[in-house]
Amino acid sequence: MSDAPKVDAHNGPVHDPDHLEAAPRRSSDKGLADGPPKGGGPLSDPIYRAKVEKSMKRKLDTRCSLFVLIYIMNYLDRNNIAAARLRGLQDDLNLNYSQYATCLSILYVGYILMQVPSNILINRINRPSWYIAAAMLLWGLISTLSGVVTTFGGMVATRFFLGFVEAAFLPGALLILSKWYTSRELTKRNAILFCGNLISNAFSALIGAGVLSNMQGVLGHAAWRWLFWIEGAATMAIAIAAAFILPDLPHNSKGFTEEELQVAQMRMTEDVGEADADSAEQGALDGFYMAVKDYKIYLMMITFTTYVIGLSFNAYFVSHHRVICTSTTNHVIVSLINAWHADRQQERFWHIVWPICMGIVGFVISMATDNVAARYVALFLQAGAYAGFIVFYSWISSSFPRPPAKRAVAIAMINAFSQIGNIIGSYVWNLEANGFRGSYGIVLSMFGVTIVGCYGFRVVLVNLNKKIEQGGAAWETHGDVAAQTAELAQDDPTRLPSTFRYLV
């Protein structure tokens, strides 16, 4: 049997069981087999394969659902200091406003610094479930220790290291999902993951109120200390479970049959045209070097950061509008429907832009009138802008499909840089004059920049797709998917299949 893949004269390489069996596997020290999963035998039967794939996805969805709970705890442990402040933390530690603000912002320093190194590491280890679980165990411990600090310096230290360790979760979870789910499935799963953020936004205050109102003076300790201890202990308990429940990689994850793992790997190979594995020659920093040389990443970094600034209103609904926050149920439903439709249509740009436009309409209403009913409706429209945020994360993953080392860095770089938007956003809503109309204006301008940036990125991807169609861009085994290798022959095994397209 020839080592070269079968080639269609018009469509380039095609996927077939024989090719999957013979093609060389690009793996390094991850303990992979020398070859990819075999497609012969029963898996060559489409009906049987579909049955195996359905079973695999059911198990995978069940196990990945734990990411939602982890995200909830990630948010609670990061933001419980705000609830603790209401019941004496600031007074007990003798913090002035500037010192308290430092305690809040220092978390993002550690969070930003660690995201890229963490994702480089998680991409190279064989058991990412253990890595996520270990990080969660550590941040639960650090959160618990926040309940014993007695000085400003102690709180700054715990907050810095909390952000440092928590940085492993979100980009790591997104990377793991991108290793299992195809481009037609990823946005829906990302949406389910981000439900954890939405749920935590809705219930963090309720949980904090329950602890703070019932634990004051218990065993001689202030209620705010109990808040850190209880939530930190819960986080550590979940971390232990996560080590046994979360999936690892499609080639070695426990709890799946051999055929299910074979199908999992075949799906990812067929989704892009190459196995989702790094070259044996790639070093730890090669993915980083590829990422920093790709201008697409910088365009997404700026665009995503402006989007985050625009969404900064989410944290200020209650305190600034003094009305009930928009229904979390409606918020979740809109996000899930938008994500489902984005995957179904295999489209990204408009599924990001239309939620932003809905938010723009809401802010225009808020600027134009002081009518309570109109502003209440505007809140629902403003909250809808978040639905595109979830699709944006999937756009990142699908726009840097291979090699995974580069995708890991791209996800981390863009997410880390966007945290600057959270810092800037905290100052946007200090403009209380004239009914926050100045704040509304800033948000509208940021949404406008986001739309322009998304359009620019779409144009870039459309042009890359044209090069693929014209034979001007092909897959390089040790390089990037958009490398200019127009001279490659139609039957060259490194040629990108013409069936691949960037999602726009």
Secondary structure, 3 states (H helix, E strand, C coil): CCCCCCEECCCEECCCHHHHHHCCCCCCCCCCCCCCCCCCHHHHCHHHHHHHHHHHHHHHHHHHCHHHHHHHHHHHHHHHHHHHHHCCHHHHCCCCHHHHHHHHHHHHHHHHHHHHHHHHHHCCCCCHHHHHHHHHHHHHHHHHHHHHCCCHHHHHHHHHHHHHHHCCHHHHHHHHHHHHCCCCCHHHHHHHHHHHHHHHHHHHHHHHHHHHHHCCCHHHCCHHHHHHHHHHHHHHHHHHHHHHHCCCCCCCCCCCCHHHHHHHHHHHHHHHCCCCCCCCCCCCCHHHHHHHCCHHHHHHHHHHHHHHHHHHHHHHHHHHHCCCCCCHHHHHHHHHHHHHHHHHHCCCHHHHHHHHHHHHHHHHHHHHCCCHHHHHHHHHHHHHHHHHHHHHHHHHHHHCCCCHHHHHHHHHHHHHHHHHHHHHHHHHCCCCHHHHHHHHHHHHHHHHHHHHHHHHHHHHHHHHHHHHHCCCCCCCCCCCCCCCCCCCCCCCCCCCCCCCCCCC
